[in-house]
Amino acid sequence: MKILIICHKSILKPLDGGSVASKKIYLDLKKNYDTDVICLNNKKDNITENDFNYNIKKKFSLLKLTKSLFSVNSYQADRFYSRNISKKITTIINKKKYEYILFEGVFPAVYLEDIQKKCNCKTIIRTHNIEHEIWNDLIKNNDNIFKKFIYFFIKKQIKKWEDYICKKSDFLCCISKNDSQYFNKLLNKNVIVLPVSFKVNESKINNIFSIFHLGSMDWKPNIEGVNWFIEKVWKKFEIEKMPVYCYFAGKNMPEKIKIKSTDKLIIESTIIDAKKYMQNKSVMIVPIFSGSGIRIKILEGMALGIPIISTTKGAKGIPYINGKNILIADNEIDFYNKIKKLHTNSELYKKISLEGKKLIENNFSTEKVIKQWNKIIF
């Protein structure tokens, strides 16, 4: 069986949850099938171009944005489309005779219809989240009328494209069960959950207690959450002068957040070795109030034995039990108290760490991924 995966980010050195998820599925499928991956990139940091890596350099176009208002196309997805690259992709598919094309999300699926017209293969979309729900939450959580209008426009655009292209694919699968329920209703057919796999690692004991958040800082829910935590929660620790260190990191960290750094509040940008960065910290915090899908970083943290404190929204899609394998906090008082509890209660710390690893072993193994994949193709 020959499989081609198409991503809208480079997975060579994954710097966010989406690229981690895409790399994981590529490595899992490659163990069992003849699998290749094409990475698209429309960012400034170009990847080395070859048959399986393409850079897309597109300037903002008011004309295309206007046209998208009257079609099923989303301007956000169109950023990744190029006629020249479409021709290269279909040529490779026909030459190598791939049987299944797996699109990692609805954005790289801008090539789906070209492939269906020109190639003899089956198409699969794996959604990492329900894209338009992210913007819907941002609308609810924002008081700025102008931003609400912009977010509403983006939401409408993405939902139109998301609903359209998912109906066009031969198969649809989701990373999380929660998202599959939405698409089941939309498509009126069975949608398979195809999770992300992780290997459990030995936990490291840290002598200095620290909390941290690691996530792509060009993603608005992360910016929203980090700003909220610094203003609402971290200030309480500064006032009480507690022996706790706080770390924030992620690619494209805004300067407005960087300048808030202090001796105990350490703010960095891109982290090359995420695993090493995480292993040196005590507790992961996930103050996310917008979004859908599943937070890959939570799963990475659990696999490393790091206790997690998350909002209900941040932990969505994970089969957790609050107080057993994760701690849930939806306001500043809960976050503050639960960080203090993990700082002072070593038995609770060990319990959350151990049970988090068990959750990963039971639900996010390579064997589970392959079993679910086989439900799609057979």
VENGIPE-V401099 format. One record per helix or strand of 3 or more residues. SS is the DSSP state (@ for helix, = for strand). FROM is the first residue (numbers start at 0). LEN is the number of residues. If there is no record, write none. Layout:
ss=SS from=FROM len=LEN
ss=SS from=FROM len=LEN
//
This chain:
ss== from=1 len=6
ss=@ from=16 len=16
ss== from=33 len=8
ss== from=52 len=3
ss=@ from=61 len=7
ss=@ from=74 len=4
ss=@ from=82 len=14
ss== from=99 len=5
ss=@ from=107 len=11
ss== from=121 len=6
ss=@ from=130 len=10
ss=@ from=144 len=24
ss== from=170 len=4
ss=@ from=176 len=11
ss== from=209 len=5
ss=@ from=219 len=21
ss== from=244 len=5
ss=@ from=254 len=4
ss== from=264 len=3
ss=@ from=273 len=6
ss== from=282 len=4
ss=@ from=295 len=8
ss== from=306 len=4
ss== from=325 len=3
ss=@ from=331 len=13
ss=@ from=345 len=18
ss=@ from=365 len=12
//
